[in-house]
């Protein structure tokens, strides 16, 4: 696996270095440490900081390459990931305050939307990676992200919980609520949700990753963090979808942005694949309310 670590040499990037150290050995990763300067006078101090960070990685038997670029940071990261195919990009996330749409450095969100590889945002300090929480949405196009998460989990020896949060439905759908509260019954049903979650669980088990499905009802972002607190997870996985047409960027939904804002553990922003062809409105309703 090829991993790119984006570092400005500042304290916020140290979490990315520590996180990479947990991943490098188990993933047998080739690591590139990328530093970017906007002023030429900053190049030497940055190189010295990157060398210190590289030395920290070497103590974990990683042998990182150091690359220094000059220019606008997001543009330079995009150029680096366009010229070399990376499997994962690690970035830091400096806290800027709980106001507006972006509670962390806005460049973090811009990188996530601009580049092709999945982005692991290093938030908080973790000494281990043993419990992953995947916010699935219950759709088939998240399976690419589930598979990638499973590959990482298999390497580091982590378990994965697939979380689906459903808004509280009207009282007339009480049977639907009861079905969803019974995980085994849901996974055995012919509903779209049950079928997708079962397939995702089996994909993780195929990779020898311990997996379970958790269901919650309520406001999605609130329930995600209720689960995070209850389960003491080391990593949250959420997704982005690619913009349609000729645009090459990714769309980061409100849920992903809110998770990044509020998280105190690392967040993997994975890439969702395109929805499968052949879905119709009738099939969606049939799968949701049809045969159990």
C-alpha positions in Angstrom: 0.0 0.0 0.0 1.2 3.5 -0.8 0.5 6.1 1.8 1.1 9.9 1.5 1.4 11.9 4.7 0.9 15.7 4.2 2.8 17.6 6.8 3.6 21.3 7.4 6.0 20.3 10.2 3.7 21.9 12.8 2.2 20.2 15.9 -1.1 19.4 14.2 0.7 17.1 11.8 2.3 15.1 14.6 -1.0 13.1 15.0 -0.8 12.1 11.3 2.8 10.9 11.9 1.7 8.9 15.0 -1.2 7.4 13.1 1.0 6.4 10.1 3.3 4.7 12.5 0.4 2.4 13.6 -0.4 1.6 10.0 3.0 1.4 8.3 4.1 -2.0 9.6 0.9 -4.0 9.4 0.1 -2.6 5.9 3.7 -3.0 4.7 3.3 0.5 3.4 5.5 2.6 1.2 5.3 6.1 2.8 5.9 9.5 1.3 6.2 12.4 3.6 5.1 15.6 1.7 5.9 19.1 2.9 4.7 22.2 1.2 6.1 25.7 1.6 4.5 28.9 0.4 7.6 31.0 0.9 11.1 29.9 0.0 12.5 31.1 3.3 10.4 28.4 5.0 12.0 25.5 3.1 15.0 24.7 5.3 13.0 24.8 8.6 10.4 22.5 7.0 13.0 20.1 5.7 14.4 19.8 9.2 10.9 19.2 10.7 10.1 16.6 8.1 13.4 14.8 8.8 12.5 14.7 12.6 9.1 13.2 11.7 10.7 10.7 9.3 13.1 9.6 12.0 10.0 8.9 14.2 8.6 6.7 11.5 11.9 4.9 11.0 11.7 3.7 14.6 8.7 1.8 13.5 10.6 0.2 10.6 9.2 2.5 8.0 11.5 4.1 5.4 9.7 7.3 4.3 10.6 9.3 1.3 10.7 13.1 1.9 9.3 15.4 -0.8 9.1 19.2 -0.5 7.0 21.2 -2.9 6.4 25.0 -3.2 3.1 26.6 -3.8 -0.5 26.6 -2.8 -1.0 23.5 -0.5 -4.2 22.0 -1.9 -2.9 22.4 -5.4 0.4 20.8 -4.6 -1.3 17.8 -2.8 -3.6 17.4 -5.8 -0.6 17.4 -8.2 1.3 14.9 -6.0 -1.6 12.5 -5.9 -2.3 12.9 -9.6 1.3 12.1 -10.6 1.6 9.1 -8.2 -1.1 6.6 -7.4 -1.6 6.5 -3.6 -3.9 4.2 -1.7 -4.4 6.5 1.3 -3.6 10.1 2.2 -3.1 11.2 5.8 -3.7 14.8 6.8 -3.8 16.7 10.1 -6.8 18.7 11.2 -6.1 21.9 13.1 -9.0 23.0 15.3 -10.3 26.5 14.4 -13.4 26.8 16.6 -17.0 25.5 16.8 -18.7 28.0 14.5 -19.7 28.1 10.8 -19.6 25.1 8.5 -15.9 24.3 9.2 -14.6 23.7 12.7 -11.2 22.7 11.5 -8.7 24.1 9.0 -10.7 24.7 5.8 -7.9 23.2 3.8 -8.6 19.8 5.3 -12.0 19.8 3.8 -10.7 21.1 0.5 -8.2 18.3 0.2 -10.9 15.7 0.9 -13.0 17.1 -1.9 -10.1 17.6 -4.4 -8.1 14.4 -4.4 -8.9 10.9 -5.6 -7.5 8.7 -2.8 -9.3 8.1 0.5 -8.3 10.6 3.2 -7.5 9.7 6.8 -7.9 12.8 9.0 -5.7 12.5 12.1 -7.8 13.8 15.0 -6.9 13.1 18.6 -4.2 10.8 19.9 -4.7 7.1 19.5 -2.3 4.5 20.8 -4.1 1.6 19.0 -6.5 1.0 16.2 -8.8 -1.9 17.4 -12.4 -0.8 16.9 -13.7 0.8 13.7 -17.2 2.3 13.2 -18.5 2.5 9.6 -21.4 4.8 8.9 -22.9 2.8 6.1 -26.2 4.6 5.1 -27.3 1.0 4.2 -26.7 1.6 0.5 -24.9 -0.6 -2.0 -22.5 2.1 -3.2 -20.8 2.3 0.2 -19.4 -1.2 -0.3 -16.2 0.0 -1.9 -15.5 2.0 1.3 -16.5 -1.1 3.4 -14.0 -3.3 1.5 -11.2 -0.7 1.9 -11.9 -0.4 5.6 -11.9 -4.2 5.9 -8.5 -4.4 4.3 -7.1 -2.0 6.9 -8.9 -3.7 9.8 -7.6 -7.1 8.7 -4.0 -5.8 8.7 -4.1 -4.1 12.1 -6.3 -6.7 13.8 -9.4 -4.5 14.3 -13.1 -5.3 14.5 -15.7 -3.3 12.5 -19.2 -2.2 13.4 -21.5 -1.3 10.6 -23.9 1.4 11.8 -27.1 2.4 10.2 -29.3 5.2 11.6 -32.9 5.5 10.6 -35.0 8.6 11.1 -38.0 8.0 13.4 -40.8 7.0 11.1 -44.5 7.8 11.6 -46.5 5.6 14.0 -48.1 3.7 11.1 -44.8 2.1 10.3 -44.2 0.7 13.8 -43.7 -2.8 12.3 -40.8 -1.4 10.3 -39.2 0.0 13.5 -39.6 -3.4 15.2 -38.0 -5.1 12.3 -35.0 -2.8 12.2 -34.5 -3.2 16.0 -34.1 -6.9 15.4 -30.7 -7.1 13.6 -30.9 -10.8 12.8 -34.4 -10.5 11.4 -33.5 -7.5 9.3 -30.4 -9.3 7.9 -32.5 -12.3 6.9 -35.2 -10.1 5.3 -35.5 -9.4 1.6 -35.5 -5.6 2.1 -32.9 -3.5 0.4 -31.5 -2.4 3.7 -31.2 -5.9 5.1 -29.7 -7.3 1.9 -27.0 -4.5 1.7 -26.0 -4.7 5.3 -25.7 -8.5 5.2 -23.6 -8.3 2.1 -21.3 -5.7 3.7 -21.0 -7.9 6.9 -20.1 -10.9 4.8 -17.5 -9.0 2.9 -15.8 -8.1 6.2 -16.0 -11.7 7.4 -14.5 -12.8 4.1 -11.5 -10.7 5.0 -11.4 -12.4 8.5 -12.5 -9.2 10.2 -14.9 -9.5 13.2 -18.0 -7.6 12.2 -21.3 -6.7 13.7 -24.3 -4.5 12.6 -25.7 -1.9 14.9 -29.1 -0.1 14.2 -30.2 3.2 15.8 -33.2 5.5 15.3 -33.1 9.3 15.6 -31.1 12.3 14.3 -28.2 10.7 12.4 -25.3 12.8 13.6 -26.5 12.6 17.3 -26.8 8.8 17.0 -23.4 8.4 15.4 -21.7 10.1 18.3 -23.9 8.3 20.8 -22.5 5.1 19.3 -19.0 6.4 19.3 -19.2 7.2 23.0 -20.8 3.9 23.8 -18.5 1.8 21.8 -15.2 3.5 22.5 -14.1 3.4 18.8 -10.7 4.2 17.5 -11.7 5.2 14.0 -14.9 6.5 12.3 -15.4 5.8 8.6 -17.7 8.0 6.5 -18.0 8.5 2.8 -18.0 10.9 -0.1 -19.5 10.6 -3.6 -18.0 11.7 -6.8 -19.5 14.7 -8.6 -21.3 13.8 -11.8 -20.3 15.0 -15.2 -16.8 16.3 -16.1 -16.1 17.6 -12.6 -13.2 15.7 -11.0 -14.0 16.5 -7.4 -15.8 14.7 -4.6 -19.0 15.8 -2.8 -18.7 15.9 1.0 -22.2 15.7 2.5 -23.4 17.4 5.6 -23.0 14.2 7.6 -19.3 13.8 6.7 -18.6 17.4 7.4 -20.4 17.2 10.8 -18.5 14.1 11.7 -15.2 15.8 10.9 -16.3 18.9 12.9 -17.2 16.9 16.1 -14.9 13.9 16.1 -12.2 13.4 18.7 -10.9 10.2 17.0 -9.4 9.8 13.5 -11.9 9.9 10.6 -11.4 8.0 7.4 -13.3 9.6 4.5 -13.6 6.8 2.0 -14.7 6.9 -1.6 -18.1 5.5 -2.4 -18.6 3.8 -5.7 -21.4 4.7 -8.1 -24.9 3.3 -7.4 -25.7 0.1 -9.3 -27.8 0.4 -12.4 -31.3 -0.9 -12.5 -32.6 0.8 -9.3 -36.1 2.2 -9.7 -38.4 4.1 -7.3 -40.7 1.1 -7.2 -37.9 -1.3 -6.3 -36.7 1.0 -3.5 -40.2 1.1 -2.0 -40.7 -2.6 -2.5 -37.4 -3.4 -0.8 -38.2 -1.1 2.1 -41.8 -2.1 2.8 -42.1 -5.4 1.0 -41.7 -9.0 2.0 -40.0 -9.7 5.3 
